[in-house]
Amino acid sequence: MKFSAKNSFSPLMTTLSLAISAAMFATATAAQERVLVEQRILEEVIVTAQKRAESSQDIPVAVTAINFETLENLGITKTQDLVKLTPSLSVGGRFANSKQAINFSLRGVGTTAFSVGVEQSVAVVLDDVSTVQAGQSLTNLIDIERIEVLRGPQSTLFGKSASAGLLNIVTKAPADEFEGTVELTATDDDEQRVQGSVSGPISNTMAYRLTGYWSDRDGYIDNLTDGDELNDEDNKGLRGKFQWDITENLDALLIGYWSEANSTCCALTWRELDPDARIFGFIPGDPAVGINPDDDNLDLRADNPPDDETDNSGGSLRFNLALGEFTLTSISAYDNWDYTDAGEVDNSDVDIQGVFTGGLLSGGIYSEGETETDYFSQEFRLVSPS
């Protein structure tokens, strides 16, 4: 629409135009301020880094909070993938195919000793219960509510194994209304994943949540000795939660879980090989017969290929009792972790034992070990309002 006026009216039109523009600018500014306020409200993150629900902006702790939308949007499904979201977090290990010899580090500080009796200085807490073995930290992140990465010593609230930092993983709670999700995933590297959850009320005071997952990834390293493909993975697990509001001041949460992981990871391939070299410096034999060692090599020879098996099960029972402005919490937990790993030492299929024993024994040199831990913990906690 076009407006026109004679010159005698132009001052009036100019004044009117300026007034309208100023009003529109004020309206737009007010609307923008409302949007910014709403965004600030929506972006407020509630964490439990100090054993109580607080805004991440109000606690004197360096914390990175990751919600479930971020995990889902970025396809984060394993604990070790969190390094993509937390610059100060790193995952290392002494051996490529041993879950027992891995460690988390924060700000460059972590545990460098690997033993059954050594706890990590960066603790991993899952639903208020600390993991014991390093391998248990490599958790499948399924049906997660949020993850908090706390940098610096946290031993005051989380115990002696959190001297360098903490990963606090919180799974989703039972819902007040019925809900369910199913997710199917297929990738171009032959991995298939199915995961889902269902939750809802049982009565006015009871609710449940069931979560399950299964994933399978084909191997991509060809073992020319037996024709198998290595570096495959097969994972499955279940978790159940039962919430009971016993009275207005007392509630209980029962959690049970089970998981199983099997893989032939992590097979090593030859990138470069001296044709005149000998195994261990003096044993004759070519460990790379029919193999072209280079950066793209996906072939190997192994008479004892890697094998990794993990079984983990346990549960916890938590009571919360409101005592005025205080809350008394009891957490009883049990966990069983059984881990077996085996793998090559000589990275070949040469009959090294036959060389050493004059033919009395045959086969290569390999390692095999099993670790089983049973863990029980009991925590009593009294939390003040501030």
C-alpha positions in Angstrom: 0.0 0.0 0.0 1.3 3.5 -0.9 0.6 6.7 0.9 1.0 10.2 -0.6 0.4 13.7 0.7 0.9 17.3 -0.4 4.0 19.2 0.8 1.9 21.2 3.4 1.2 17.9 5.3 4.8 16.4 5.1 5.9 17.5 8.6 2.8 15.9 10.1 3.4 12.7 8.2 7.1 12.7 9.2 6.2 13.1 12.9 3.6 10.3 12.6 6.0 8.0 10.8 8.6 8.6 13.5 6.1 7.8 16.2 5.0 4.6 14.5 8.6 3.5 14.0 9.4 4.2 17.7 6.4 2.2 18.8 7.3 -0.7 16.5 10.9 -0.7 17.8 9.8 -0.7 21.4 7.4 -3.6 20.7 10.1 -5.6 18.9 12.6 -4.9 21.7 10.2 -6.0 24.4 9.4 -9.1 22.4 13.1 -9.9 22.0 13.6 -9.4 25.7 10.8 -11.8 26.5 12.3 -14.4 24.1 15.7 -14.0 25.8 14.2 -14.4 29.2 12.3 -17.5 28.1 15.5 -18.9 26.6 17.4 -18.3 29.8 14.6 -20.1 31.7 14.6 -23.0 29.3 18.4 -23.3 29.4 18.6 -23.6 33.2 20.1 -26.9 34.0 19.4 -28.7 37.2 22.2 -30.9 38.6 22.8 -33.0 41.7 26.5 -32.4 41.9 26.2 -31.6 45.6 23.7 -34.3 46.5 20.7 -31.9 46.1 18.9 -30.6 43.1 20.3 -27.2 42.2 20.9 -25.0 39.2 24.3 -25.5 37.6 24.8 -21.7 37.8 24.4 -21.7 41.6 27.0 -24.3 42.7 30.7 -23.6 43.3 31.8 -26.6 41.2 33.2 -26.7 37.6 30.5 -28.9 36.0 29.5 -29.8 32.5 25.9 -30.9 32.3 24.7 -32.9 29.3 20.9 -33.6 28.9 19.3 -36.5 27.1 18.4 -34.4 24.0 22.1 -33.6 23.4 23.0 -37.3 23.7 20.3 -38.4 21.3 20.9 -35.7 18.7 24.7 -36.5 18.6 24.2 -40.2 18.7 26.3 -40.6 22.0 25.7 -44.3 23.1 28.9 -45.1 25.1 30.7 -43.4 28.0 33.9 -43.1 26.1 32.1 -41.0 23.5 31.7 -38.2 26.1 35.1 -36.9 25.2 33.4 -35.3 22.2 31.4 -33.1 24.5 33.8 -32.4 27.3 37.2 -31.0 26.2 38.9 -31.7 29.6 37.9 -35.4 29.6 40.0 -38.1 28.0 40.0 -41.9 28.0 43.2 -43.9 27.8 44.4 -47.4 28.4 47.4 -49.6 28.7 46.3 -52.4 26.4 44.0 -52.0 23.3 41.8 -55.1 24.1 41.5 -54.9 27.9 38.7 -53.1 29.7 40.5 -53.6 32.9 43.4 -51.4 31.8 41.4 -48.3 30.9 41.1 -45.0 32.7 39.4 -41.6 32.6 41.3 -38.4 33.1 40.1 -34.9 33.8 42.3 -31.9 33.2 45.1 -34.3 32.5 44.8 -36.0 35.9 43.8 -39.6 36.2 44.9 -43.1 37.3 47.9 -44.6 35.5 48.1 -47.9 37.6 46.0 -50.8 36.4 45.0 -53.5 38.9 42.0 -55.2 40.4 42.7 -53.4 43.7 43.2 -50.0 42.2 40.2 -47.6 42.0 40.2 -44.8 39.5 40.8 -41.2 40.6 38.0 -40.1 38.3 35.0 -41.9 39.7 31.9 -43.0 37.6 28.7 -42.9 39.5 25.5 -44.5 38.0 22.2 -43.7 39.8 24.0 -42.8 43.0 26.2 -45.9 43.1 29.9 -45.9 42.3 31.3 -48.4 39.8 34.2 -50.4 41.2 36.2 -51.7 38.2 37.5 -49.5 35.4 35.8 -51.7 32.8 32.4 -51.0 34.4 32.8 -47.4 33.5 32.4 -48.2 29.8 28.7 -48.1 30.1 26.1 -48.1 27.3 24.3 -44.8 27.7 20.7 -45.9 27.2 17.6 -44.1 28.5 19.7 -41.4 30.2 18.2 -38.3 31.9 21.5 -36.4 32.2 25.2 -36.7 32.7 27.3 -34.4 34.9 31.0 -34.1 34.5 32.6 -32.6 37.6 36.2 -31.4 37.3 38.5 -31.3 40.3 38.5 -33.1 43.7 35.0 -34.4 44.6 36.0 -36.8 47.5 34.1 -34.8 50.1 30.7 -35.8 48.8 31.6 -38.8 46.6 34.4 -40.7 48.4 38.1 -41.3 48.1 37.9 -42.5 44.4 36.9 -39.1 43.2 40.1 -37.2 43.9 40.4 -36.0 40.3 36.8 -35.6 39.2 33.6 -37.4 38.6 31.2 -38.6 36.0 27.6 -38.6 37.4 25.2 -40.6 35.2 21.5 -40.3 36.0 19.0 -42.6 34.2 15.4 -41.6 33.6 12.9 -42.1 36.4 9.6 -43.9 36.2 6.9 -41.6 34.6 3.6 -40.6 36.1 1.8 -41.2 32.7 2.3 -44.1 30.3 5.0 -43.6 27.7 7.2 -45.7 25.5 9.9 -45.4 22.9 11.5 -47.7 20.4 14.6 -46.8 18.3 16.1 -48.8 15.4 19.5 -47.9 14.0 21.5 -49.3 11.1 24.9 -47.9 10.0 27.0 -48.3 6.9 29.7 -50.2 8.9 27.2 -53.1 9.5 26.1 -52.2 12.9 22.5 -52.7 14.0 21.0 -51.4 17.2 17.5 -51.7 18.9 16.7 -50.0 22.1 13.5 -49.0 23.8 11.8 -48.2 27.1 8.3 -48.3 28.6 7.1 -46.5 31.7 4.0 -45.6 33.5 2.0 -45.8 36.7 0.9 -49.0 38.5 -1.3 -47.1 41.0 -1.5 -43.6 42.5 1.6 -44.3 44.5 3.6 -46.8 42.3 5.3 -46.5 38.9 7.7 -48.5 36.8 10.2 -48.1 34.0 11.7 -50.9 31.9 14.6 -50.3 29.4 16.3 -52.7 27.1 18.9 -52.7 24.3 20.6 -54.9 21.8 23.3 -54.1 19.3 25.5 -56.0 16.9 28.4 -54.9 14.7 30.1 -57.2 12.2 33.9 -57.5 12.2 36.0 -55.8 9.6 39.5 -57.4 10.2 40.1 -60.6 8.2 41.9 -63.3 10.0 43.6 -65.3 7.2 44.4 -68.2 9.6 40.8 -69.3 10.2 38.8 -67.0 7.9 36.9 -65.3 10.7 36.3 -61.5 10.9 37.5 -59.8 14.0 36.7 -56.6 15.9 33.0 -57.4 16.0 30.7 -56.5 19.0 27.6 -57.9 20.5 25.9 -56.1 23.4 22.6 -56.6 25.2 21.1 -55.4 28.5 18.1 -54.7 30.6 17.3 -52.3 33.4 14.2 -52.0 35.6 13.0 -49.3 38.0 10.2 -49.5 40.5 9.1 -46.3 42.4 6.9 -46.4 45.5 5.7 -43.4 47.4 5.0 -45.2 50.6 3.8 -42.1 52.5 4.0 -38.3 52.0 7.4 -38.3 53.7 8.8 -41.7 52.6 9.5 -43.1 49.2 11.5 -46.0 47.8 13.2 -46.7 44.5 14.3 -50.2 43.5 16.7 -50.6 40.5 17.8 -53.9 38.9 20.1 -54.3 35.8 21.9 -56.9 33.7 24.2 -56.6 30.7 26.3 -58.8 28.5 29.0 -57.7 26.1 31.1 -59.9 23.8 33.6 -58.9 21.2 36.8 -59.9 19.4 38.3 -56.5 19.9 40.9 -55.2 19.4 42.9 -57.0 16.7 46.1 -55.3 15.6 47.2 -55.3 11.9 50.6 -54.8 10.3 51.3 -51.3 9.0 55.0 -51.8 8.3 57.2 -54.9 8.5 60.9 -55.5 7.9 61.2 -58.5 5.6 64.4 -59.6 7.3 63.0 -59.3 10.8 62.5 -62.4 13.1 59.9 -63.0 15.7 61.2 -61.9 19.1 64.5 -61.2 17.3 65.5 -64.8 16.7 62.6 -67.1 15.8 62.3 -67.7 12.1 58.9 -67.3 10.4 56.9 -64.7 8.6 53.9 -63.4 10.6 52.5 -61.7 7.5 52.2 -64.4 4.9 49.8 -63.2 2.2 49.5 -59.8 3.8 50.5 -56.4 2.3 51.5 -54.3 5.3 50.4 -50.6 4.8 48.1 -48.0 6.3 45.0 -49.6 4.7 45.8 -53.2 5.7 42.8 -55.0 7.3 44.3 -58.5 7.2 46.2 -60.4 9.9 47.2 -63.9 10.9 46.4 -65.0 14.5 46.0 -68.5 16.0 44.7 -67.0 19.2 42.6 -64.0 18.2 41.3 -61.6 20.9 38.2 -62.5 22.8 36.5 -60.2 25.3 33.4 -61.3 27.4 31.7 -59.2 30.1 28.7 -60.0 32.3 27.4 -57.4 34.8 24.4 -57.6 37.0 23.2 -56.0 40.2 20.8 -53.6 41.8 20.2 -50.9 44.4 17.4 -50.0 46.9 17.1 -46.3 47.9 14.8 -44.8 50.6 14.2 -41.1 51.1 12.7 -39.9 54.3 11.7 -36.2 54.7 12.4 -34.9 58.1 11.1 -31.3 58.0 13.5 -29.4 55.8 16.1 -32.3 55.9 16.1 -35.5 53.9 17.6 -38.8 55.2 18.6 -41.1 52.4 19.7 -44.8 52.6 21.2 -46.5 49.5 22.0 -50.2 49.5 23.7 -51.6 46.4 25.1 -54.9 45.1 27.1 -55.5 41.9 28.6 -58.5 40.2 31.1 -58.0 37.4 32.7 -61.0 35.5 35.2 -60.1 32.8 37.3 -62.5 30.7 39.8 -61.3 28.1 42.3 -63.2 25.9 44.5 -62.2 23.0 47.6 -62.6 21.0 51.1 -61.8 22.3 53.1 -62.7 19.2 50.6 -61.3 16.7 51.1 -64.2 14.3 50.2 -67.8 13.7 53.8 -69.1 13.8 54.3 -72.2 16.0 56.4 -70.5 18.6 55.7 -73.1 21.4 56.9 -75.8 19.0 60.2 -74.0 18.5 60.8 -73.6 22.3 59.7 -77.1 23.3 61.1 -79.1 20.4 57.6 -80.1 19.2 56.2 -81.2 22.5 53.8 -78.3 22.4 52.3 -76.3 19.6 50.7 -72.9 19.0 51.6 -69.3 19.6 52.0 -67.2 22.7 48.8 -65.6 24.1 47.4 -64.2 27.3 44.2 -65.0 29.0 42.7 -63.8 32.3 39.4 -63.6 34.2 38.3 -61.0 36.8 35.2 -61.4 39.0 34.2 -58.9 41.7 31.3 -58.9 44.1 30.6 -55.5 45.6 28.2 -54.4 48.3 27.9 -50.8 49.5 25.7 -49.0 52.0 25.3 -45.2 52.2 23.4 -43.1 54.7 23.1 -39.4 53.8 21.5 -36.5 55.6 20.9 -33.5 53.2 20.1 -30.0 54.4 18.0 -27.6 52.3 21.1 -25.4 51.6 
